[in-house]
Amino acid sequence: MLKVTAHREDKNEHGMSKICYLRKYTLPEGIDREHIKPTLTKDGVLTIEAPAPALKPKERMIPIEYKAQ
């Protein structure tokens, strides 16, 4: 499970406001949890990359028969 939390406090001449954010995501099996990479832009956009090497397609050999005509 990936849990994202954020807290923000704004103070101005009119008072103060607080915002709390909590979101939980169930990660698929095979996610490489040691290499999860969060990135926060200047605009406040959070991007999370989670490589899943175990979910890559597996290579397999398919025999091909050649029939001369």
QUIMO-V925975 format. One record per backbone hydrogen bond with DSSP energy under -0.5 kcal/mol. NH is the residue of the N-H (numbers start at 1). CO is the residue of the C=O. If there is no record, write none. Layout:
BEGIN
{{NH CO} {NH CO}}
END
This chain:
BEGIN
{{2 25} {3 1} {4 2} {4 23} {5 3} {6 21} {8 19} {10 17} {12 15} {15 12} {17 10} {19 8} {21 6} {23 4} {25 2} {27 25} {31 28} {32 51} {33 31} {35 32} {36 33} {37 49} {38 36} {39 47} {41 39} {41 45} {44 41} {46 44} {47 39} {47 45} {49 37} {54 30} {55 52} {56 53} {63 61} {67 65} {68 66}}
END
